[in-house]
Amino acid sequence: MKTPLDPIDIALREDIGAGDLTSEFFVAPNLRAHARIVANEAAVIAGAETAAEVFRRVDPATQVRIVAGDGTAVNPRDNVIELDGTARALLTVDAASDHARIIDTRKTTPGLRALEKAAVLAGGGANHRFGLFDMVLVKDNHLAACAGWRDFANAIRRARGERPGVQIEVEADNLEQVRELLQIDGIDVILLDNMKPAQIREAVALGKGKTKFEASGGVTLKNIRQIAATGVDFISIGALTHSARAIDLSLEFTHVGA
């Protein structure tokens, strides 16, 4: 479904503009071609249908067959997508796709949040809130704006009463804050910000059966197993989006001409 700020249209307008001048001058307009998108490295595919839709937007007559769908593990030289269409259309999309770069979590690339979060799902992860509108996440600045803990607790109760179906999560920087938050009804998740594994383990023990916990901040490949072993419910990793590297794919013509 296209939206008023469709990310595919935005990306194509940005890169193609009035047309692909190189293809216009060097490729015959009616020349047909068969092509395939090939993985140049081991990866888990995300965005296959989006890529297919890009080719269709450039030329609706292009025939697209997805070989490796989202969530599929591929090896070098595996086919991801097979294509049949005009050589101009295939080359135009290939040139436009070279600039793809996805970087962030909720701090996502403007207009591309849905695509980047879909990539996390395809890779086996789960999504946090989509935006400011679908979940309450109380951070230190929100706490500072409250006139003490009583005012904060009243705000939690008010949010729970007015938006009963919305998840409420509150950030804690230390174990004392965790203890205080556990005394307040209505909190679904406590976010443990930049805590050491030992602190996380203690927090989980304090709140067992009362609420869920999310570990955030300072998570790396070296310590993620240790953090997971604390019993925490969620581990948020900003690098899933803000440091995501586009995998190396190639578009190769397999046949040109009728």
C-alpha positions as CSV (number, residue, x, y, z in Angstrom):
1,M,0.0,0.0,0.0
2,K,1.3,3.4,-1.0
3,T,1.3,6.2,1.6
4,P,1.5,10.0,1.0
5,L,5.2,9.8,2.0
6,D,6.0,6.5,0.3
7,P,9.6,5.6,1.0
8,I,10.1,3.8,-2.4
9,D,8.8,6.8,-4.4
10,I,10.9,9.1,-2.3
11,A,14.1,7.1,-2.9
12,L,13.4,6.7,-6.6
13,R,12.7,10.4,-7.1
14,E,15.8,11.3,-5.2
15,D,18.1,9.1,-7.3
16,I,16.5,8.8,-10.7
17,G,14.9,12.3,-11.0
18,A,13.9,12.9,-14.6
19,G,15.5,9.7,-15.8
20,D,18.6,7.5,-16.0
21,L,20.7,9.4,-18.5
22,T,23.3,6.6,-18.9
23,S,20.7,4.0,-19.8
24,E,18.9,6.5,-22.0
25,F,21.9,7.0,-24.1
26,F,23.6,3.6,-24.0
27,V,20.7,1.0,-23.8
28,A,18.1,0.5,-26.5
29,P,14.6,1.2,-25.1
30,N,13.1,-2.1,-26.1
31,L,16.0,-4.4,-25.4
32,R,14.8,-7.2,-23.1
33,A,17.0,-8.8,-20.5
34,H,16.9,-11.6,-17.9
35,A,18.7,-10.8,-14.6
36,R,19.1,-12.0,-11.1
37,I,20.1,-10.4,-7.8
38,V,22.9,-12.5,-6.3
39,A,24.2,-12.5,-2.7
40,N,27.9,-11.9,-2.6
41,E,28.2,-12.8,1.1
42,A,26.4,-14.9,3.7
43,A,23.4,-13.1,5.1
44,V,19.7,-13.3,6.2
45,I,17.5,-11.6,3.7
46,A,15.3,-8.7,4.6
47,G,13.3,-6.5,2.2
48,A,12.9,-8.9,-0.7
49,E,9.3,-7.8,-1.4
50,T,10.3,-4.2,-1.1
51,A,13.1,-4.7,-3.6
52,A,10.6,-6.4,-6.0
53,E,8.2,-3.5,-5.6
54,V,11.0,-1.1,-6.6
55,F,11.5,-2.9,-9.9
56,R,7.7,-2.8,-10.5
57,R,7.5,0.9,-9.8
58,V,10.2,1.7,-12.4
59,D,8.4,-0.6,-15.0
60,P,5.2,-2.3,-14.1
61,A,5.8,-4.8,-16.9
62,T,8.9,-6.2,-15.2
63,Q,8.4,-9.8,-14.1
64,V,9.8,-10.5,-10.6
65,R,10.3,-13.8,-8.9
66,I,11.5,-13.8,-5.3
67,V,13.8,-16.8,-4.8
68,A,14.9,-16.1,-1.2
69,G,12.2,-14.3,0.9
70,D,12.6,-12.4,4.1
71,G,14.2,-14.5,6.9
72,T,15.9,-16.8,4.5
73,A,19.6,-17.5,5.1
74,V,21.7,-17.3,1.9
75,N,25.3,-18.0,1.0
76,P,27.6,-16.4,-1.5
77,R,26.3,-16.8,-5.1
78,D,22.8,-17.7,-4.0
79,N,20.0,-16.2,-6.1
80,V,17.8,-13.8,-4.2
81,I,15.5,-12.4,-6.9
82,E,15.1,-13.3,-10.6
83,L,13.9,-10.6,-13.1
84,D,12.7,-10.3,-16.7
85,G,12.1,-6.9,-18.3
86,T,13.6,-4.2,-20.3
87,A,17.3,-3.7,-19.8
88,R,16.8,0.0,-19.1
89,A,14.4,-0.7,-16.2
90,L,16.7,-3.3,-14.7
91,L,19.8,-1.1,-14.9
92,T,17.9,1.9,-13.5
93,V,16.9,0.1,-10.4
94,D,20.4,-1.4,-10.0
95,A,22.0,2.0,-10.1
96,A,19.5,3.5,-7.7
97,S,19.9,0.6,-5.2
98,D,23.7,1.2,-4.8
99,H,23.1,4.0,-2.3
100,A,21.0,2.1,0.1
101,R,22.1,2.5,3.8
102,I,19.9,1.7,6.8
103,I,21.0,3.1,10.1
104,D,19.0,3.3,13.4
105,T,16.3,2.1,15.9
106,R,13.5,4.4,16.7
107,K,16.0,7.0,15.6
108,T,15.6,5.7,12.1
109,T,16.2,7.1,8.7
110,P,13.4,9.6,8.1
111,G,10.7,7.8,6.1
112,L,12.3,4.4,6.3
113,R,11.3,3.3,9.8
114,A,8.8,0.6,8.6
115,L,11.4,-0.9,6.3
116,E,14.2,-0.9,8.9
117,K,11.9,-2.4,11.6
118,A,10.8,-5.1,9.1
119,A,14.5,-6.0,8.5
120,V,14.9,-6.6,12.3
121,L,11.9,-8.9,12.2
122,A,13.2,-10.8,9.2
123,G,16.5,-11.3,11.0
124,G,14.8,-13.0,13.9
125,G,14.5,-10.0,16.2
126,A,11.4,-8.2,17.6
127,N,10.3,-4.6,17.4
128,H,10.2,-2.1,20.3
129,R,7.7,0.8,19.9
130,F,7.1,2.1,16.4
131,G,6.9,5.7,17.5
132,L,5.9,8.1,20.2
133,F,2.2,7.3,19.7
134,D,2.0,3.5,20.4
135,M,3.7,3.1,23.8
136,V,4.5,5.1,27.0
137,L,8.3,5.1,27.6
138,V,9.2,7.3,30.6
139,K,12.8,8.3,30.7
140,D,14.9,10.4,33.1
141,N,13.8,13.8,31.6
142,H,10.1,12.8,32.1
143,L,10.8,11.9,35.7
144,A,12.6,15.2,36.2
145,A,9.5,17.0,34.9
146,C,7.3,15.4,37.6
147,A,7.0,17.1,41.0
148,G,8.2,14.1,43.0
149,W,7.3,10.4,43.1
150,R,3.7,11.0,44.1
151,D,3.1,13.1,41.0
152,F,4.9,10.5,38.9
153,A,2.7,7.7,40.3
154,N,-0.4,9.7,39.7
155,A,0.7,10.2,36.1
156,I,1.2,6.5,35.7
157,R,-2.3,5.8,37.0
158,R,-3.8,8.4,34.8
159,A,-2.0,7.0,31.7
160,R,-3.2,3.5,32.6
161,G,-6.8,4.7,33.1
162,E,-7.0,6.7,29.9
163,R,-5.0,4.3,27.7
164,P,-5.6,0.8,29.2
165,G,-4.3,-1.0,26.1
166,V,-1.0,0.8,25.8
167,Q,2.2,-0.6,27.3
168,I,3.9,1.5,29.9
169,E,7.6,1.3,30.4
170,V,9.8,3.3,32.8
171,E,13.6,3.7,32.8
172,A,15.6,3.0,35.9
173,D,19.3,4.0,36.3
174,N,20.0,2.1,39.5
175,L,18.6,-0.5,41.9
176,E,17.1,2.0,44.3
177,Q,14.9,3.3,41.4
178,V,13.9,-0.2,40.5
179,R,12.7,-0.8,44.1
180,E,10.7,2.5,44.0
181,L,9.1,1.6,40.6
182,L,8.1,-1.8,41.9
183,Q,5.9,-0.1,44.5
184,I,3.9,1.6,41.7
185,D,1.0,-0.2,40.0
186,G,0.5,0.0,36.3
187,I,4.1,-0.3,35.0
188,D,4.5,-3.2,32.5
189,V,8.2,-3.0,31.9
190,I,11.2,-1.5,33.7
191,L,14.1,-0.5,31.4
192,L,17.4,-1.1,33.1
193,D,19.7,1.6,31.6
194,N,23.4,0.8,31.4
195,M,23.4,-1.6,34.3
196,K,26.0,-4.3,34.8
197,P,24.9,-7.9,34.5
198,A,25.1,-8.4,38.3
199,Q,22.8,-5.4,38.8
200,I,20.4,-6.7,36.1
201,R,20.3,-10.1,37.8
202,E,19.4,-8.4,41.1
203,A,16.8,-6.2,39.6
204,V,15.1,-9.2,37.9
205,A,15.1,-11.1,41.2
206,L,13.5,-8.1,42.9
207,G,10.7,-7.8,40.4
208,K,10.1,-11.5,39.6
209,G,6.4,-12.0,39.0
210,K,5.6,-8.3,39.3
211,T,6.8,-6.8,36.0
212,K,9.1,-7.4,33.0
213,F,12.6,-6.0,32.5
214,E,14.5,-4.7,29.5
215,A,18.3,-4.3,29.5
216,S,19.5,-1.4,27.4
217,G,22.8,0.4,26.8
218,G,26.3,-1.0,26.6
219,V,25.1,-4.3,24.9
220,T,27.8,-5.8,22.7
221,L,28.4,-9.2,21.0
222,K,30.9,-9.9,23.8
223,N,28.5,-9.5,26.7
224,I,25.0,-10.2,25.3
225,R,25.1,-13.9,26.4
226,Q,26.0,-12.8,29.9
227,I,23.1,-10.3,29.9
228,A,20.7,-12.8,28.5
229,A,21.6,-15.2,31.4
230,T,20.4,-12.7,34.0
231,G,16.8,-13.6,33.2
232,V,15.9,-10.2,31.7
233,D,12.9,-10.3,29.3
234,F,14.2,-8.0,26.6
235,I,17.6,-6.7,25.4
236,S,17.5,-3.7,23.2
237,I,20.4,-3.1,20.8
238,G,20.5,0.1,19.0
239,A,23.1,-1.2,16.6
240,L,20.5,-3.5,15.0
241,T,19.4,-0.4,13.1
242,H,21.8,2.5,13.6
243,S,24.8,0.5,12.7
244,A,23.3,-1.9,10.2
245,R,25.5,-2.6,7.2
246,A,23.9,-3.2,3.8
247,I,25.0,-6.6,2.5
248,D,26.8,-7.0,-0.8
249,L,24.4,-7.9,-3.6
250,S,24.9,-7.9,-7.3
251,L,22.5,-7.6,-10.3
252,E,23.7,-9.8,-13.1
253,F,22.2,-10.2,-16.6
254,T,21.7,-13.8,-17.5
255,H,20.4,-13.2,-21.0
256,V,20.0,-10.1,-23.1
257,G,17.8,-9.9,-26.2
258,A,14.7,-11.6,-27.4
